[in-house]
Structures are given as structure tokens and as C-alpha cells.
Amino acid sequence: MPHSPEEKKRAVTRLRRIRGQAEALERAVEAGTDCGALLQQIAALRGAANGLMAEVLEGHLRETFGPSAVMPAAESELDTIMKILRTYLK
């Protein structure tokens, strides 16, 4: 769950974009749009959902493991983990 007002605003903005993509996909299906175009829209929708998931996951990990004065290398490790996860979620 995004905690800061800025994180919440970004999450809601992404959700609205995802909702718009889903509504456009629904209209395309109802209109009998070609499968290739539908697949492209589905891929875009999946990418948007995965982007939201990555953002929420990163916020959760940073809140859970946070900056540590005891282990300054942990921040770098968290950055590396998020880079790997974002690549996987694309």
C-alpha cells in the first residue's frame, strides 16, 4: 500500500490509466477488432499492471527494510533487487 500522499497519487493515476486501457480493450473486443491489435492492447494493459505492481512492491520493500545506518550496503542491494524485479515484470 502506498503510504505517502505522493505515492498514493501516483498509484491512483496509474490505476486510472489501467482502467482506461481496460475500457478501450472492452470496446475493441465488442467492435470485433483484429486479434493482432487486441494482443497489442492486452500487452500494454499487462505492462501497466506490472508497472503498478513493481511500484507498490518497491515501496513495500523500502518501508520494510528501509535505509539502515548499520548496513549502508543494504540500500544498494535493494536497488539491485528492484532492478531485477522490474526487468522480470516487463
PyMOL Python script that loads the backbone (N, CA, C, O; Angstrom):
from pymol import cmd

cmd.read_pdbstr("""\
ATOM      1  N   MET A   1       0.840  -1.177   0.000  1.00  0.00           N
ATOM      2  CA  MET A   1       0.000   0.000   0.000  1.00  0.00           C
ATOM      3  C   MET A   1       0.883   1.236   0.000  1.00  0.00           C
ATOM      4  O   MET A   1       1.738   1.384   0.873  1.00  0.00           O
ATOM      5  N   PRO A   2       0.690   2.120  -0.958  1.00  0.00           N
ATOM      6  CA  PRO A   2       1.450   3.376  -0.944  1.00  0.00           C
ATOM      7  C   PRO A   2       1.083   4.182   0.307  1.00  0.00           C
ATOM      8  O   PRO A   2      -0.087   4.248   0.684  1.00  0.00           O
ATOM      9  N   HIS A   3       2.075   4.789   0.942  1.00  0.00           N
ATOM     10  CA  HIS A   3       1.815   5.465   2.206  1.00  0.00           C
ATOM     11  C   HIS A   3       1.854   6.988   2.110  1.00  0.00           C
ATOM     12  O   HIS A   3       1.026   7.661   2.722  1.00  0.00           O
ATOM     13  N   SER A   4       2.780   7.528   1.370  1.00  0.00           N
ATOM     14  CA  SER A   4       2.857   8.983   1.292  1.00  0.00           C
ATOM     15  C   SER A   4       1.795   9.494   0.320  1.00  0.00           C
ATOM     16  O   SER A   4       1.358   8.754  -0.562  1.00  0.00           O
ATOM     17  N   PRO A   5       1.380  10.739   0.470  1.00  0.00           N
ATOM     18  CA  PRO A   5       0.396  11.306  -0.459  1.00  0.00           C
ATOM     19  C   PRO A   5       0.876  11.256  -1.913  1.00  0.00           C
ATOM     20  O   PRO A   5       0.079  11.043  -2.827  1.00  0.00           O
ATOM     21  N   GLU A   6       2.170  11.451  -2.120  1.00  0.00           N
ATOM     22  CA  GLU A   6       2.713  11.399  -3.480  1.00  0.00           C
ATOM     23  C   GLU A   6       2.632   9.984  -4.055  1.00  0.00           C
ATOM     24  O   GLU A   6       2.287   9.809  -5.223  1.00  0.00           O
ATOM     25  N   GLU A   7       2.947   8.976  -3.241  1.00  0.00           N
ATOM     26  CA  GLU A   7       2.864   7.590  -3.691  1.00  0.00           C
ATOM     27  C   GLU A   7       1.422   7.205  -3.997  1.00  0.00           C
ATOM     28  O   GLU A   7       1.153   6.518  -4.983  1.00  0.00           O
ATOM     29  N   LYS A   8       0.497   7.646  -3.153  1.00  0.00           N
ATOM     30  CA  LYS A   8      -0.920   7.351  -3.381  1.00  0.00           C
ATOM     31  C   LYS A   8      -1.403   7.992  -4.674  1.00  0.00           C
ATOM     32  O   LYS A   8      -2.130   7.371  -5.451  1.00  0.00           O
ATOM     33  N   LYS A   9      -0.995   9.239  -4.901  1.00  0.00           N
ATOM     34  CA  LYS A   9      -1.403   9.938  -6.115  1.00  0.00           C
ATOM     35  C   LYS A   9      -0.883   9.220  -7.358  1.00  0.00           C
ATOM     36  O   LYS A   9      -1.611   9.063  -8.338  1.00  0.00           O
ATOM     37  N   ARG A  10       0.394   8.780  -7.316  1.00  0.00           N
ATOM     38  CA  ARG A  10       0.969   8.046  -8.451  1.00  0.00           C
ATOM     39  C   ARG A  10       0.222   6.736  -8.687  1.00  0.00           C
ATOM     40  O   ARG A  10      -0.043   6.370  -9.832  1.00  0.00           O
ATOM     41  N   ALA A  11      -0.120   6.026  -7.605  1.00  0.00           N
ATOM     42  CA  ALA A  11      -0.828   4.753  -7.729  1.00  0.00           C
ATOM     43  C   ALA A  11      -2.219   4.973  -8.329  1.00  0.00           C
ATOM     44  O   ALA A  11      -2.634   4.233  -9.221  1.00  0.00           O
ATOM     45  N   VAL A  12      -2.929   5.975  -7.847  1.00  0.00           N
ATOM     46  CA  VAL A  12      -4.271   6.259  -8.364  1.00  0.00           C
ATOM     47  C   VAL A  12      -4.203   6.669  -9.832  1.00  0.00           C
ATOM     48  O   VAL A  12      -5.050   6.266 -10.629  1.00  0.00           O
ATOM     49  N   THR A  13      -3.207   7.463 -10.190  1.00  0.00           N
ATOM     50  CA  THR A  13      -3.029   7.866 -11.589  1.00  0.00           C
ATOM     51  C   THR A  13      -2.795   6.644 -12.465  1.00  0.00           C
ATOM     52  O   THR A  13      -3.375   6.530 -13.545  1.00  0.00           O
ATOM     53  N   ARG A  14      -1.951   5.736 -12.006  1.00  0.00           N
ATOM     54  CA  ARG A  14      -1.698   4.505 -12.764  1.00  0.00           C
ATOM     55  C   ARG A  14      -2.968   3.675 -12.880  1.00  0.00           C
ATOM     56  O   ARG A  14      -3.268   3.140 -13.947  1.00  0.00           O
ATOM     57  N   LEU A  15      -3.711   3.568 -11.787  1.00  0.00           N
ATOM     58  CA  LEU A  15      -4.955   2.795 -11.814  1.00  0.00           C
ATOM     59  C   LEU A  15      -5.962   3.382 -12.793  1.00  0.00           C
ATOM     60  O   LEU A  15      -6.657   2.640 -13.486  1.00  0.00           O
ATOM     61  N   ARG A  16      -6.045   4.684 -12.855  1.00  0.00           N
ATOM     62  CA  ARG A  16      -6.961   5.322 -13.812  1.00  0.00           C
ATOM     63  C   ARG A  16      -6.530   5.051 -15.244  1.00  0.00           C
ATOM     64  O   ARG A  16      -7.367   4.843 -16.123  1.00  0.00           O
ATOM     65  N   ARG A  17      -5.223   5.053 -15.477  1.00  0.00           N
ATOM     66  CA  ARG A  17      -4.699   4.746 -16.811  1.00  0.00           C
ATOM     67  C   ARG A  17      -5.023   3.287 -17.165  1.00  0.00           C
ATOM     68  O   ARG A  17      -5.414   2.992 -18.294  1.00  0.00           O
ATOM     69  N   ILE A  18      -4.858   2.385 -16.201  1.00  0.00           N
ATOM     70  CA  ILE A  18      -5.163   0.973 -16.422  1.00  0.00           C
ATOM     71  C   ILE A  18      -6.654   0.797 -16.709  1.00  0.00           C
ATOM     72  O   ILE A  18      -7.034   0.033 -17.596  1.00  0.00           O
ATOM     73  N   ARG A  19      -7.495   1.506 -15.956  1.00  0.00           N
ATOM     74  CA  ARG A  19      -8.940   1.417 -16.181  1.00  0.00           C
ATOM     75  C   ARG A  19      -9.284   1.892 -17.589  1.00  0.00           C
ATOM     76  O   ARG A  19     -10.110   1.279 -18.266  1.00  0.00           O
ATOM     77  N   GLY A  20      -8.660   2.973 -18.032  1.00  0.00           N
ATOM     78  CA  GLY A  20      -8.890   3.473 -19.386  1.00  0.00           C
ATOM     79  C   GLY A  20      -8.458   2.463 -20.435  1.00  0.00           C
ATOM     80  O   GLY A  20      -9.136   2.279 -21.446  1.00  0.00           O
ATOM     81  N   GLN A  21      -7.326   1.807 -20.195  1.00  0.00           N
ATOM     82  CA  GLN A  21      -6.865   0.789 -21.130  1.00  0.00           C
ATOM     83  C   GLN A  21      -7.835  -0.394 -21.161  1.00  0.00           C
ATOM     84  O   GLN A  21      -8.127  -0.927 -22.231  1.00  0.00           O
ATOM     85  N   ALA A  22      -8.330  -0.802 -20.001  1.00  0.00           N
ATOM     86  CA  ALA A  22      -9.275  -1.924 -19.940  1.00  0.00           C
ATOM     87  C   ALA A  22     -10.575  -1.570 -20.655  1.00  0.00           C
ATOM     88  O   ALA A  22     -11.139  -2.405 -21.362  1.00  0.00           O
ATOM     89  N   GLU A  23     -11.052  -0.349 -20.479  1.00  0.00           N
ATOM     90  CA  GLU A  23     -12.280   0.076 -21.155  1.00  0.00           C
ATOM     91  C   GLU A  23     -12.074   0.126 -22.667  1.00  0.00           C
ATOM     92  O   GLU A  23     -12.963  -0.256 -23.427  1.00  0.00           O
ATOM     93  N   ALA A  24     -10.915   0.589 -23.102  1.00  0.00           N
ATOM     94  CA  ALA A  24     -10.614   0.621 -24.537  1.00  0.00           C
ATOM     95  C   ALA A  24     -10.535  -0.792 -25.100  1.00  0.00           C
ATOM     96  O   ALA A  24     -10.982  -1.049 -26.218  1.00  0.00           O
ATOM     97  N   LEU A  25      -9.970  -1.698 -24.326  1.00  0.00           N
ATOM     98  CA  LEU A  25      -9.885  -3.098 -24.754  1.00  0.00           C
ATOM     99  C   LEU A  25     -11.282  -3.705 -24.862  1.00  0.00           C
ATOM    100  O   LEU A  25     -11.566  -4.438 -25.809  1.00  0.00           O
ATOM    101  N   GLU A  26     -12.141  -3.410 -23.915  1.00  0.00           N
ATOM    102  CA  GLU A  26     -13.516  -3.905 -23.958  1.00  0.00           C
ATOM    103  C   GLU A  26     -14.230  -3.398 -25.214  1.00  0.00           C
ATOM    104  O   GLU A  26     -14.910  -4.160 -25.901  1.00  0.00           O
ATOM    105  N   ARG A  27     -14.070  -2.113 -25.503  1.00  0.00           N
ATOM    106  CA  ARG A  27     -14.693  -1.552 -26.704  1.00  0.00           C
ATOM    107  C   ARG A  27     -14.149  -2.215 -27.970  1.00  0.00           C
ATOM    108  O   ARG A  27     -14.897  -2.469 -28.914  1.00  0.00           O
ATOM    109  N   ALA A  28     -12.852  -2.493 -27.983  1.00  0.00           N
ATOM    110  CA  ALA A  28     -12.225  -3.125 -29.144  1.00  0.00           C
ATOM    111  C   ALA A  28     -12.768  -4.537 -29.353  1.00  0.00           C
ATOM    112  O   ALA A  28     -13.018  -4.950 -30.485  1.00  0.00           O
ATOM    113  N   VAL A  29     -12.948  -5.274 -28.257  1.00  0.00           N
ATOM    114  CA  VAL A  29     -13.499  -6.629 -28.362  1.00  0.00           C
ATOM    115  C   VAL A  29     -14.934  -6.566 -28.882  1.00  0.00           C
ATOM    116  O   VAL A  29     -15.311  -7.333 -29.767  1.00  0.00           O
ATOM    117  N   GLU A  30     -15.724  -5.660 -28.336  1.00  0.00           N
ATOM    118  CA  GLU A  30     -17.110  -5.514 -28.776  1.00  0.00           C
ATOM    119  C   GLU A  30     -17.200  -5.114 -30.242  1.00  0.00           C
ATOM    120  O   GLU A  30     -18.144  -5.494 -30.936  1.00  0.00           O
ATOM    121  N   ALA A  31     -16.223  -4.349 -30.714  1.00  0.00           N
ATOM    122  CA  ALA A  31     -16.225  -3.894 -32.106  1.00  0.00           C
ATOM    123  C   ALA A  31     -15.660  -4.941 -33.062  1.00  0.00           C
ATOM    124  O   ALA A  31     -15.692  -4.753 -34.278  1.00  0.00           O
ATOM    125  N   GLY A  32     -15.143  -6.045 -32.516  1.00  0.00           N
ATOM    126  CA  GLY A  32     -14.603  -7.082 -33.369  1.00  0.00           C
ATOM    127  C   GLY A  32     -13.238  -6.742 -33.954  1.00  0.00           C
ATOM    128  O   GLY A  32     -12.923  -7.140 -35.076  1.00  0.00           O
ATOM    129  N   THR A  33     -12.446  -6.023 -33.213  1.00  0.00           N
ATOM    130  CA  THR A  33     -11.114  -5.611 -33.657  1.00  0.00           C
ATOM    131  C   THR A  33     -10.246  -6.838 -33.932  1.00  0.00           C
ATOM    132  O   THR A  33     -10.401  -7.880 -33.295  1.00  0.00           O
ATOM    133  N   ASP A  34      -9.339  -6.696 -34.883  1.00  0.00           N
ATOM    134  CA  ASP A  34      -8.413  -7.743 -35.276  1.00  0.00           C
ATOM    135  C   ASP A  34      -7.617  -8.254 -34.073  1.00  0.00           C
ATOM    136  O   ASP A  34      -7.280  -7.488 -33.169  1.00  0.00           O
ATOM    137  N   CYS A  35      -7.323  -9.541 -34.073  1.00  0.00           N
ATOM    138  CA  CYS A  35      -6.611 -10.171 -32.957  1.00  0.00           C
ATOM    139  C   CYS A  35      -5.248  -9.530 -32.696  1.00  0.00           C
ATOM    140  O   CYS A  35      -4.848  -9.380 -31.542  1.00  0.00           O
ATOM    141  N   GLY A  36      -4.546  -9.160 -33.737  1.00  0.00           N
ATOM    142  CA  GLY A  36      -3.231  -8.554 -33.553  1.00  0.00           C
ATOM    143  C   GLY A  36      -3.310  -7.273 -32.753  1.00  0.00           C
ATOM    144  O   GLY A  36      -2.497  -7.038 -31.859  1.00  0.00           O
ATOM    145  N   ALA A  37      -4.281  -6.450 -33.071  1.00  0.00           N
ATOM    146  CA  ALA A  37      -4.465  -5.195 -32.332  1.00  0.00           C
ATOM    147  C   ALA A  37      -4.898  -5.468 -30.893  1.00  0.00           C
ATOM    148  O   ALA A  37      -4.466  -4.776 -29.970  1.00  0.00           O
ATOM    149  N   LEU A  38      -5.753  -6.477 -30.701  1.00  0.00           N
ATOM    150  CA  LEU A  38      -6.189  -6.826 -29.345  1.00  0.00           C
ATOM    151  C   LEU A  38      -4.998  -7.296 -28.507  1.00  0.00           C
ATOM    152  O   LEU A  38      -4.848  -6.911 -27.348  1.00  0.00           O
ATOM    153  N   LEU A  39      -4.162  -8.128 -29.107  1.00  0.00           N
ATOM    154  CA  LEU A  39      -2.997  -8.624 -28.383  1.00  0.00           C
ATOM    155  C   LEU A  39      -2.071  -7.486 -27.977  1.00  0.00           C
ATOM    156  O   LEU A  39      -1.490  -7.502 -26.891  1.00  0.00           O
ATOM    157  N   GLN A  40      -1.940  -6.513 -28.847  1.00  0.00           N
ATOM    158  CA  GLN A  40      -1.098  -5.361 -28.527  1.00  0.00           C
ATOM    159  C   GLN A  40      -1.689  -4.584 -27.344  1.00  0.00           C
ATOM    160  O   GLN A  40      -0.957  -4.162 -26.448  1.00  0.00           O
ATOM    161  N   GLN A  41      -3.005  -4.397 -27.344  1.00  0.00           N
ATOM    162  CA  GLN A  41      -3.649  -3.691 -26.234  1.00  0.00           C
ATOM    163  C   GLN A  41      -3.546  -4.482 -24.937  1.00  0.00           C
ATOM    164  O   GLN A  41      -3.352  -3.905 -23.867  1.00  0.00           O
ATOM    165  N   ILE A  42      -3.676  -5.800 -25.032  1.00  0.00           N
ATOM    166  CA  ILE A  42      -3.562  -6.645 -23.842  1.00  0.00           C
ATOM    167  C   ILE A  42      -2.148  -6.558 -23.272  1.00  0.00           C
ATOM    168  O   ILE A  42      -1.972  -6.485 -22.056  1.00  0.00           O
ATOM    169  N   ALA A  43      -1.148  -6.565 -24.141  1.00  0.00           N
ATOM    170  CA  ALA A  43       0.242  -6.449 -23.687  1.00  0.00           C
ATOM    171  C   ALA A  43       0.475  -5.109 -22.998  1.00  0.00           C
ATOM    172  O   ALA A  43       1.178  -5.040 -21.990  1.00  0.00           O
ATOM    173  N   ALA A  44      -0.111  -4.050 -23.536  1.00  0.00           N
ATOM    174  CA  ALA A  44       0.030  -2.729 -22.917  1.00  0.00           C
ATOM    175  C   ALA A  44      -0.641  -2.704 -21.543  1.00  0.00           C
ATOM    176  O   ALA A  44      -0.105  -2.122 -20.600  1.00  0.00           O
ATOM    177  N   LEU A  45      -1.800  -3.325 -21.431  1.00  0.00           N
ATOM    178  CA  LEU A  45      -2.521  -3.396 -20.165  1.00  0.00           C
ATOM    179  C   LEU A  45      -1.721  -4.200 -19.141  1.00  0.00           C
ATOM    180  O   LEU A  45      -1.619  -3.810 -17.978  1.00  0.00           O
ATOM    181  N   ARG A  46      -1.165  -5.306 -19.574  1.00  0.00           N
ATOM    182  CA  ARG A  46      -0.346  -6.125 -18.690  1.00  0.00           C
ATOM    183  C   ARG A  46       0.885  -5.336 -18.218  1.00  0.00           C
ATOM    184  O   ARG A  46       1.252  -5.399 -17.045  1.00  0.00           O
ATOM    185  N   GLY A  47       1.512  -4.601 -19.131  1.00  0.00           N
ATOM    186  CA  GLY A  47       2.678  -3.792 -18.763  1.00  0.00           C
ATOM    187  C   GLY A  47       2.329  -2.726 -17.744  1.00  0.00           C
ATOM    188  O   GLY A  47       3.101  -2.471 -16.819  1.00  0.00           O
ATOM    189  N   ALA A  48       1.175  -2.103 -17.906  1.00  0.00           N
ATOM    190  CA  ALA A  48       0.742  -1.080 -16.956  1.00  0.00           C
ATOM    191  C   ALA A  48       0.479  -1.690 -15.580  1.00  0.00           C
ATOM    192  O   ALA A  48       0.855  -1.103 -14.565  1.00  0.00           O
ATOM    193  N   ALA A  49      -0.162  -2.860 -15.535  1.00  0.00           N
ATOM    194  CA  ALA A  49      -0.425  -3.530 -14.256  1.00  0.00           C
ATOM    195  C   ALA A  49       0.882  -3.966 -13.597  1.00  0.00           C
ATOM    196  O   ALA A  49       1.042  -3.846 -12.382  1.00  0.00           O
ATOM    197  N   ASN A  50       1.806  -4.466 -14.397  1.00  0.00           N
ATOM    198  CA  ASN A  50       3.102  -4.868 -13.846  1.00  0.00           C
ATOM    199  C   ASN A  50       3.892  -3.664 -13.333  1.00  0.00           C
ATOM    200  O   ASN A  50       4.599  -3.769 -12.331  1.00  0.00           O
ATOM    201  N   GLY A  51       3.779  -2.533 -14.008  1.00  0.00           N
ATOM    202  CA  GLY A  51       4.434  -1.318 -13.536  1.00  0.00           C
ATOM    203  C   GLY A  51       3.893  -0.884 -12.189  1.00  0.00           C
ATOM    204  O   GLY A  51       4.653  -0.478 -11.310  1.00  0.00           O
ATOM    205  N   LEU A  52       2.589  -0.966 -12.025  1.00  0.00           N
ATOM    206  CA  LEU A  52       1.973  -0.634 -10.740  1.00  0.00           C
ATOM    207  C   LEU A  52       2.440  -1.614  -9.664  1.00  0.00           C
ATOM    208  O   LEU A  52       2.759  -1.210  -8.545  1.00  0.00           O
ATOM    209  N   MET A  53       2.477  -2.892 -10.005  1.00  0.00           N
ATOM    210  CA  MET A  53       2.928  -3.897  -9.051  1.00  0.00           C
ATOM    211  C   MET A  53       4.364  -3.623  -8.616  1.00  0.00           C
ATOM    212  O   MET A  53       4.680  -3.716  -7.430  1.00  0.00           O
ATOM    213  N   ALA A  54       5.226  -3.289  -9.555  1.00  0.00           N
ATOM    214  CA  ALA A  54       6.622  -3.005  -9.230  1.00  0.00           C
ATOM    215  C   ALA A  54       6.738  -1.794  -8.314  1.00  0.00           C
ATOM    216  O   ALA A  54       7.541  -1.789  -7.380  1.00  0.00           O
ATOM    217  N   GLU A  55       5.943  -0.779  -8.581  1.00  0.00           N
ATOM    218  CA  GLU A  55       5.998   0.430  -7.766  1.00  0.00           C
ATOM    219  C   GLU A  55       5.538   0.160  -6.337  1.00  0.00           C
ATOM    220  O   GLU A  55       6.174   0.614  -5.386  1.00  0.00           O
ATOM    221  N   VAL A  56       4.442  -0.573  -6.181  1.00  0.00           N
ATOM    222  CA  VAL A  56       3.938  -0.892  -4.843  1.00  0.00           C
ATOM    223  C   VAL A  56       4.914  -1.822  -4.124  1.00  0.00           C
ATOM    224  O   VAL A  56       5.164  -1.656  -2.931  1.00  0.00           O
ATOM    225  N   LEU A  57       5.460  -2.791  -4.840  1.00  0.00           N
ATOM    226  CA  LEU A  57       6.429  -3.710  -4.246  1.00  0.00           C
ATOM    227  C   LEU A  57       7.673  -2.975  -3.776  1.00  0.00           C
ATOM    228  O   LEU A  57       8.184  -3.246  -2.689  1.00  0.00           O
ATOM    229  N   GLU A  58       8.162  -2.049  -4.586  1.00  0.00           N
ATOM    230  CA  GLU A  58       9.337  -1.284  -4.191  1.00  0.00           C
ATOM    231  C   GLU A  58       9.059  -0.464  -2.928  1.00  0.00           C
ATOM    232  O   GLU A  58       9.887  -0.420  -2.018  1.00  0.00           O
ATOM    233  N   GLY A  59       7.899   0.180  -2.878  1.00  0.00           N
ATOM    234  CA  GLY A  59       7.535   0.935  -1.682  1.00  0.00           C
ATOM    235  C   GLY A  59       7.472   0.047  -0.448  1.00  0.00           C
ATOM    236  O   GLY A  59       7.920   0.428   0.633  1.00  0.00           O
ATOM    237  N   HIS A  60       6.913  -1.136  -0.627  1.00  0.00           N
ATOM    238  CA  HIS A  60       6.808  -2.077   0.492  1.00  0.00           C
ATOM    239  C   HIS A  60       8.188  -2.518   0.971  1.00  0.00           C
ATOM    240  O   HIS A  60       8.463  -2.535   2.170  1.00  0.00           O
ATOM    241  N   LEU A  61       9.056  -2.876   0.015  1.00  0.00           N
ATOM    242  CA  LEU A  61      10.396  -3.330   0.387  1.00  0.00           C
ATOM    243  C   LEU A  61      11.187  -2.219   1.067  1.00  0.00           C
ATOM    244  O   LEU A  61      11.880  -2.455   2.057  1.00  0.00           O
ATOM    245  N   ARG A  62      11.078  -1.010   0.531  1.00  0.00           N
ATOM    246  CA  ARG A  62      11.833   0.101   1.122  1.00  0.00           C
ATOM    247  C   ARG A  62      11.296   0.433   2.519  1.00  0.00           C
ATOM    248  O   ARG A  62      12.063   0.811   3.405  1.00  0.00           O
ATOM    249  N   GLU A  63       9.994   0.294   2.713  1.00  0.00           N
ATOM    250  CA  GLU A  63       9.430   0.555   4.034  1.00  0.00           C
ATOM    251  C   GLU A  63       9.808  -0.555   5.008  1.00  0.00           C
ATOM    252  O   GLU A  63      10.115  -0.291   6.171  1.00  0.00           O
ATOM    253  N   THR A  64       9.785  -1.787   4.534  1.00  0.00           N
ATOM    254  CA  THR A  64      10.095  -2.923   5.394  1.00  0.00           C
ATOM    255  C   THR A  64      11.566  -2.957   5.788  1.00  0.00           C
ATOM    256  O   THR A  64      11.905  -3.152   6.955  1.00  0.00           O
ATOM    257  N   PHE A  65      12.442  -2.763   4.790  1.00  0.00           N
ATOM    258  CA  PHE A  65      13.871  -2.890   5.054  1.00  0.00           C
ATOM    259  C   PHE A  65      14.552  -1.546   5.212  1.00  0.00           C
ATOM    260  O   PHE A  65      15.664  -1.475   5.735  1.00  0.00           O
ATOM    261  N   GLY A  66      13.903  -0.477   4.767  1.00  0.00           N
ATOM    262  CA  GLY A  66      14.340   0.900   4.933  1.00  0.00           C
ATOM    263  C   GLY A  66      15.825   1.165   4.904  1.00  0.00           C
ATOM    264  O   GLY A  66      16.632   0.237   4.863  1.00  0.00           O
ATOM    265  N   PRO A  67      16.187   2.443   4.925  1.00  0.00           N
ATOM    266  CA  PRO A  67      17.606   2.774   4.988  1.00  0.00           C
ATOM    267  C   PRO A  67      18.168   2.345   6.342  1.00  0.00           C
ATOM    268  O   PRO A  67      17.543   2.547   7.383  1.00  0.00           O
ATOM    269  N   SER A  68      19.307   1.776   6.308  1.00  0.00           N
ATOM    270  CA  SER A  68      19.889   1.255   7.533  1.00  0.00           C
ATOM    271  C   SER A  68      21.259   1.869   7.774  1.00  0.00           C
ATOM    272  O   SER A  68      22.148   1.764   6.930  1.00  0.00           O
ATOM    273  N   ALA A  69      21.427   2.502   8.911  1.00  0.00           N
ATOM    274  CA  ALA A  69      22.730   3.069   9.274  1.00  0.00           C
ATOM    275  C   ALA A  69      23.714   1.947   9.595  1.00  0.00           C
ATOM    276  O   ALA A  69      24.926   2.107   9.450  1.00  0.00           O
ATOM    277  N   VAL A  70      23.174   0.813  10.033  1.00  0.00           N
ATOM    278  CA  VAL A  70      24.023  -0.320  10.382  1.00  0.00           C
ATOM    279  C   VAL A  70      24.569  -0.999   9.131  1.00  0.00           C
ATOM    280  O   VAL A  70      25.719  -1.438   9.103  1.00  0.00           O
ATOM    281  N   MET A  71      23.724  -1.080   8.086  1.00  0.00           N
ATOM    282  CA  MET A  71      24.116  -1.764   6.850  1.00  0.00           C
ATOM    283  C   MET A  71      23.873  -0.854   5.654  1.00  0.00           C
ATOM    284  O   MET A  71      22.874  -1.030   4.956  1.00  0.00           O
ATOM    285  N   PRO A  72      24.750   0.116   5.391  1.00  0.00           N
ATOM    286  CA  PRO A  72      24.537   1.022   4.261  1.00  0.00           C
ATOM    287  C   PRO A  72      24.508   0.304   2.915  1.00  0.00           C
ATOM    288  O   PRO A  72      23.923   0.811   1.957  1.00  0.00           O
ATOM    289  N   ALA A  73      25.130  -0.866   2.834  1.00  0.00           N
ATOM    290  CA  ALA A  73      25.130  -1.627   1.574  1.00  0.00           C
ATOM    291  C   ALA A  73      23.744  -2.190   1.271  1.00  0.00           C
ATOM    292  O   ALA A  73      23.462  -2.551   0.128  1.00  0.00           O
ATOM    293  N   ALA A  74      22.884  -2.268   2.272  1.00  0.00           N
ATOM    294  CA  ALA A  74      21.547  -2.822   2.071  1.00  0.00           C
ATOM    295  C   ALA A  74      20.748  -1.992   1.059  1.00  0.00           C
ATOM    296  O   ALA A  74      19.972  -2.550   0.283  1.00  0.00           O
ATOM    297  N   GLU A  75      20.927  -0.685   1.061  1.00  0.00           N
ATOM    298  CA  GLU A  75      20.214   0.191   0.111  1.00  0.00           C
ATOM    299  C   GLU A  75      20.617  -0.159  -1.319  1.00  0.00           C
ATOM    300  O   GLU A  75      19.770  -0.230  -2.210  1.00  0.00           O
ATOM    301  N   SER A  76      21.897  -0.374  -1.529  1.00  0.00           N
ATOM    302  CA  SER A  76      22.399  -0.752  -2.846  1.00  0.00           C
ATOM    303  C   SER A  76      21.856  -2.116  -3.253  1.00  0.00           C
ATOM    304  O   SER A  76      21.499  -2.325  -4.412  1.00  0.00           O
ATOM    305  N   GLU A  77      21.792  -3.040  -2.306  1.00  0.00           N
ATOM    306  CA  GLU A  77      21.256  -4.371  -2.590  1.00  0.00           C
ATOM    307  C   GLU A  77      19.777  -4.285  -2.941  1.00  0.00           C
ATOM    308  O   GLU A  77      19.309  -4.988  -3.837  1.00  0.00           O
ATOM    309  N   LEU A  78      19.046  -3.436  -2.250  1.00  0.00           N
ATOM    310  CA  LEU A  78      17.628  -3.249  -2.536  1.00  0.00           C
ATOM    311  C   LEU A  78      17.442  -2.663  -3.934  1.00  0.00           C
ATOM    312  O   LEU A  78      16.529  -3.063  -4.657  1.00  0.00           O
ATOM    313  N   ASP A  79      18.296  -1.726  -4.316  1.00  0.00           N
ATOM    314  CA  ASP A  79      18.247  -1.168  -5.677  1.00  0.00           C
ATOM    315  C   ASP A  79      18.481  -2.261  -6.709  1.00  0.00           C
ATOM    316  O   ASP A  79      17.803  -2.302  -7.735  1.00  0.00           O
ATOM    317  N   THR A  80      19.432  -3.144  -6.445  1.00  0.00           N
ATOM    318  CA  THR A  80      19.736  -4.244  -7.362  1.00  0.00           C
ATOM    319  C   THR A  80      18.551  -5.197  -7.474  1.00  0.00           C
ATOM    320  O   THR A  80      18.193  -5.619  -8.573  1.00  0.00           O
ATOM    321  N   ILE A  81      17.950  -5.535  -6.350  1.00  0.00           N
ATOM    322  CA  ILE A  81      16.786  -6.429  -6.355  1.00  0.00           C
ATOM    323  C   ILE A  81      15.644  -5.813  -7.150  1.00  0.00           C
ATOM    324  O   ILE A  81      15.000  -6.500  -7.943  1.00  0.00           O
ATOM    325  N   MET A  82      15.385  -4.524  -6.946  1.00  0.00           N
ATOM    326  CA  MET A  82      14.289  -3.866  -7.666  1.00  0.00           C
ATOM    327  C   MET A  82      14.578  -3.813  -9.164  1.00  0.00           C
ATOM    328  O   MET A  82      13.659  -3.953  -9.971  1.00  0.00           O
ATOM    329  N   LYS A  83      15.815  -3.619  -9.542  1.00  0.00           N
ATOM    330  CA  LYS A  83      16.171  -3.605 -10.959  1.00  0.00           C
ATOM    331  C   LYS A  83      15.868  -4.964 -11.583  1.00  0.00           C
ATOM    332  O   LYS A  83      15.331  -5.036 -12.689  1.00  0.00           O
ATOM    333  N   ILE A  84      16.205  -6.023 -10.888  1.00  0.00           N
ATOM    334  CA  ILE A  84      15.938  -7.378 -11.385  1.00  0.00           C
ATOM    335  C   ILE A  84      14.431  -7.608 -11.480  1.00  0.00           C
ATOM    336  O   ILE A  84      13.944  -8.124 -12.486  1.00  0.00           O
ATOM    337  N   LEU A  85      13.697  -7.230 -10.444  1.00  0.00           N
ATOM    338  CA  LEU A  85      12.238  -7.439 -10.442  1.00  0.00           C
ATOM    339  C   LEU A  85      11.560  -6.642 -11.544  1.00  0.00           C
ATOM    340  O   LEU A  85      10.658  -7.154 -12.207  1.00  0.00           O
ATOM    341  N   ARG A  86      11.978  -5.398 -11.752  1.00  0.00           N
ATOM    342  CA  ARG A  86      11.376  -4.584 -12.815  1.00  0.00           C
ATOM    343  C   ARG A  86      11.641  -5.206 -14.187  1.00  0.00           C
ATOM    344  O   ARG A  86      10.775  -5.173 -15.061  1.00  0.00           O
ATOM    345  N   THR A  87      12.822  -5.766 -14.376  1.00  0.00           N
ATOM    346  CA  THR A  87      13.138  -6.439 -15.640  1.00  0.00           C
ATOM    347  C   THR A  87      12.229  -7.652 -15.811  1.00  0.00           C
ATOM    348  O   THR A  87      11.704  -7.886 -16.899  1.00  0.00           O
ATOM    349  N   TYR A  88      12.045  -8.410 -14.760  1.00  0.00           N
ATOM    350  CA  TYR A  88      11.193  -9.605 -14.804  1.00  0.00           C
ATOM    351  C   TYR A  88       9.729  -9.245 -15.082  1.00  0.00           C
ATOM    352  O   TYR A  88       9.035  -9.961 -15.804  1.00  0.00           O
ATOM    353  N   LEU A  89       9.270  -8.141 -14.511  1.00  0.00           N
ATOM    354  CA  LEU A  89       7.856  -7.782 -14.625  1.00  0.00           C
ATOM    355  C   LEU A  89       7.513  -7.125 -15.964  1.00  0.00           C
ATOM    356  O   LEU A  89       6.334  -6.940 -16.268  1.00  0.00           O
ATOM    357  N   LYS A  90       8.504  -6.775 -16.757  1.00  0.00           N
ATOM    358  CA  LYS A  90       8.209  -6.141 -18.053  1.00  0.00           C
ATOM    359  C   LYS A  90       7.530  -7.088 -19.000  1.00  0.00           C
ATOM    360  O   LYS A  90       7.215  -6.711 -20.129  1.00  0.00           O
TER     361      LYS A  90
END
""", "prot")
cmd.dss("prot")
cmd.show_as("cartoon", "prot")
cmd.util.cbc("prot")
cmd.orient("prot")
